[in-house]
Amino acid sequence: MLNLIKLEINKIFKPVLISLIITTLVTMGSLINVVYTYSVPHTFEFWNISLDYISLLFPVFVVCPICWVMYDERKNNFIKYTFPRVSKKEYLLSKWIVCILSSFVIIFIPMLLSGAASFLFSNYVVQPKSYEPSFYTNLFMPDFMVNHTFLYIFFHCIWDGILAMIIGTMGFVFSLYLDNILVILTAPFIYSILENFIMCTFGMPKKRFVASFYINTMTDTNTLNLLVGPTLAILFIFIFLMYFKISKKKIYDI
């Protein structure tokens, strides 16, 4: 299993590295844009507002450098010659493990770096007026955020990395069965856009998958907002798998 994982890492190392660099540039650029555009009372707000771009585009950054491999191996019949030599279960499991770990890294590292960089702009913080409410009153665990801001950002990034793993899994499942590389690489992004539109249409904007990127969609008494989007995405993946299992489609058919 370890040898298979190492092999898969070698296959996607360069694309993942490129995506990691691009994602880092996007997060840093977004942070700098927010610093010079918004007046905020705390450095955390610089970082929190800058998540708008990455929360929209992260399915592209996560899926494109990873999920083409499975499609390519199916298309070139490489996978047919692999199964007789190694366990099908181990082979697919190793690919999925590398997929979700890569997805996590692509989001976690750039977001953590931009979170750390936000502290460099403390001189741009504008103190609120005495009559204005504290900005953190609607945040989850506000006292922890104020007293341990970097740790708060760190755990926030871990959560967002987990969301990236869910989207990476969705892309991986698409690559197992779909025959069009363009559809495989864009389907998770399209899912995110459609889910975002549908949830807003039904008056549930705080329960969107995109909204799950922001910890402040959850309160101390309501964790549902943060979990609805990811739960629906996992349910969608499960239904997709069940459909192709019932239809008896083979992953090496293309």
C-alpha positions in Angstrom: 0.0 0.0 0.0 2.8 2.4 0.9 4.5 1.8 -2.4 1.3 2.4 -4.3 0.8 5.7 -2.4 4.4 6.8 -3.2 3.8 6.0 -6.8 0.6 8.1 -6.9 2.4 11.0 -5.2 5.0 10.9 -7.9 2.3 11.1 -10.6 0.7 14.2 -9.3 3.5 16.0 -7.4 4.2 18.6 -10.1 0.5 19.5 -10.9 -0.3 19.7 -7.1 2.8 21.9 -6.5 1.7 24.2 -9.4 -1.9 24.4 -8.0 -0.5 25.0 -4.5 1.6 28.0 -5.8 -1.4 29.4 -7.7 -3.7 29.0 -4.7 -1.2 30.7 -2.5 -0.9 33.6 -4.9 -4.7 34.0 -5.1 -5.1 34.0 -1.3 -2.2 36.5 -0.8 -3.5 38.7 -3.6 -7.0 38.6 -2.2 -5.7 39.4 1.3 -3.7 42.4 0.0 -6.7 43.6 -1.9 -8.9 43.5 1.2 -6.3 45.3 3.3 -6.3 48.3 0.9 -10.1 48.2 0.3 -11.7 47.6 3.7 -11.5 49.3 7.1 -11.8 46.5 9.7 -11.3 46.5 13.5 -9.1 43.3 13.7 -6.5 41.6 11.5 -8.7 38.5 11.5 -11.3 40.3 9.5 -8.8 41.0 6.8 -8.3 37.3 6.4 -11.9 36.3 6.9 -13.1 38.7 4.1 -10.3 37.6 1.8 -11.8 34.0 1.8 -14.5 35.1 -0.7 -12.4 34.3 -3.8 -10.9 31.0 -2.5 -14.3 29.8 -1.3 -15.7 30.2 -4.8 -12.7 28.8 -6.8 -11.3 26.1 -4.5 -13.1 23.2 -6.3 -11.0 24.1 -9.4 -7.8 24.4 -7.5 -8.4 21.0 -5.8 -9.8 18.9 -8.6 -7.8 19.9 -11.7 -4.3 18.8 -10.6 -5.4 15.5 -9.2 -8.5 13.9 -10.9 -7.1 13.8 -14.4 -4.9 10.8 -13.5 -7.7 8.3 -13.1 -9.3 9.3 -16.3 -6.0 9.1 -18.2 -5.3 5.6 -16.8 -8.8 4.5 -17.8 -8.6 6.0 -21.3 -5.2 4.4 -22.0 -6.3 1.0 -20.6 -3.5 1.3 -18.0 -5.9 0.3 -15.3 -6.8 -3.0 -17.0 -3.2 -4.1 -16.7 -2.8 -2.9 -13.2 -5.6 -4.9 -11.6 -4.1 -8.4 -12.3 -0.9 -7.3 -10.5 -2.3 -5.5 -7.5 -5.5 -5.6 -5.5 -8.2 -3.5 -7.0 -9.2 -2.3 -3.6 -5.7 -1.3 -2.6 -5.1 0.4 -5.9 -8.2 2.6 -5.8 -7.8 3.2 -2.0 -4.2 4.5 -2.5 -5.4 6.8 -5.2 -8.2 8.1 -3.1 -5.9 8.7 -0.1 -3.4 10.7 -2.2 -6.3 12.6 -3.7 -7.8 13.7 -0.3 -4.4 14.5 1.2 -3.4 16.6 -1.8 -6.8 18.4 -1.7 -6.2 19.2 2.0 -2.7 20.5 1.4 -3.7 22.6 -1.6 -6.2 24.6 0.6 -4.7 24.3 4.1 -1.2 25.7 3.4 -2.2 28.7 1.3 -4.9 29.7 3.7 -2.6 29.3 6.8 0.1 31.4 5.1 -2.4 34.1 4.2 -3.7 34.0 7.8 -0.2 34.4 9.2 0.4 37.2 6.7 -2.7 39.1 7.9 -0.8 39.9 11.1 1.6 42.0 9.1 -1.1 44.5 8.4 -2.0 45.4 12.0 -1.2 49.0 11.3 -4.2 49.1 8.9 -6.7 48.1 11.6 -9.2 50.8 12.4 -10.5 50.8 15.9 -14.3 50.8 16.2 -16.1 53.8 17.7 -17.3 53.4 21.2 -21.0 53.2 20.1 -20.3 50.5 17.5 -20.8 46.8 18.5 -17.8 44.5 18.7 -17.1 42.8 15.4 -16.7 39.4 17.0 -20.1 39.1 18.7 -21.4 36.9 15.9 -18.3 34.7 15.6 -18.0 31.2 16.9 -16.0 31.1 20.1 -15.3 34.9 20.1 -13.2 34.9 23.2 -10.9 32.2 21.8 -10.6 34.2 18.5 -9.6 37.4 20.3 -7.1 35.8 22.7 -5.7 33.2 20.3 -6.2 34.5 16.9 -3.6 32.4 15.1 -4.8 29.2 16.7 -8.3 30.2 15.7 -7.1 30.6 12.1 -5.2 27.3 12.3 -8.3 25.3 13.2 -10.3 27.3 10.7 -7.8 26.2 8.0 -8.1 22.5 9.1 -11.8 22.7 8.7 -11.5 24.2 5.3 -9.0 21.5 4.4 -11.6 18.9 5.3 -14.1 20.6 3.0 -11.5 20.4 0.2 -11.1 16.7 0.9 -14.9 16.3 0.3 -14.7 18.1 -3.0 -11.6 16.1 -3.9 -13.5 12.9 -3.2 -16.3 14.1 -5.4 -13.9 14.8 -8.3 -12.2 11.4 -7.7 -15.6 9.6 -7.9 -16.4 11.4 -11.1 -13.1 10.3 -12.6 -14.0 6.7 -11.8 -17.1 6.6 -14.0 -17.4 9.7 -16.3 -15.9 9.6 -19.8 -15.4 13.3 -20.4 -12.3 15.0 -18.9 -13.9 18.5 -19.1 -16.9 17.3 -17.1 -14.8 15.5 -14.6 -12.6 18.6 -13.9 -15.5 21.1 -13.8 -18.3 19.0 -12.2 -17.4 19.8 -8.6 -17.2 23.5 -9.4 -20.6 23.4 -11.2 -22.0 21.4 -8.2 -20.8 24.2 -5.9 -22.4 26.9 -8.0 -25.7 25.1 -8.4 -25.9 24.2 -4.7 -25.1 27.8 -3.8 -28.0 29.0 -6.1 -30.5 26.4 -4.9 -29.8 27.1 -1.2 -30.1 30.8 -1.7 -33.3 30.4 -3.7 -34.9 28.4 -0.8 -33.8 31.0 1.7 -31.0 29.1 3.4 -27.8 31.0 2.5 -26.0 30.2 5.7 -26.4 26.4 5.0 -24.6 26.5 1.6 -21.4 24.6 1.1 -19.6 27.8 0.3 -20.9 29.3 3.6 -19.3 26.4 5.4 -15.9 27.9 4.6 -16.7 30.6 7.1 -16.7 29.6 10.8 -18.9 32.6 11.6 -21.9 30.9 9.9 -22.0 28.7 13.0 -22.9 29.9 16.5 -22.2 28.4 19.9 -25.8 27.1 20.0 -26.2 26.1 16.3 -23.7 23.9 14.5 -26.2 23.0 11.8 -25.3 25.8 9.5 -21.7 24.6 9.2 -22.6 21.0 8.6 -25.5 21.1 6.1 -23.4 21.9 3.0 -20.8 19.2 3.6 -23.5 16.7 4.5 -25.4 17.3 1.3 -22.1 17.0 -0.7 -21.3 13.6 0.9 -24.9 12.5 0.2 -24.6 13.5 -3.4 -21.4 11.5 -3.7 -23.1 8.5 -2.2 -26.1 8.7 -4.5 -23.7 9.0 -7.5 -21.9 5.9 -6.4 -25.0 4.0 -5.9 -26.4 4.9 -9.3 -23.4 3.5 -11.1 -23.2 0.5 -8.9 -26.9 -0.3 -9.7 -26.3 0.3 -13.4 -23.2 -2.0 -13.1 -20.9 0.4 -14.9 -17.3 -0.7 -14.7 -14.5 1.9 -13.9 -12.3 0.5 -16.7 -15.1 1.0 -19.3 -14.4 4.2 -21.3 
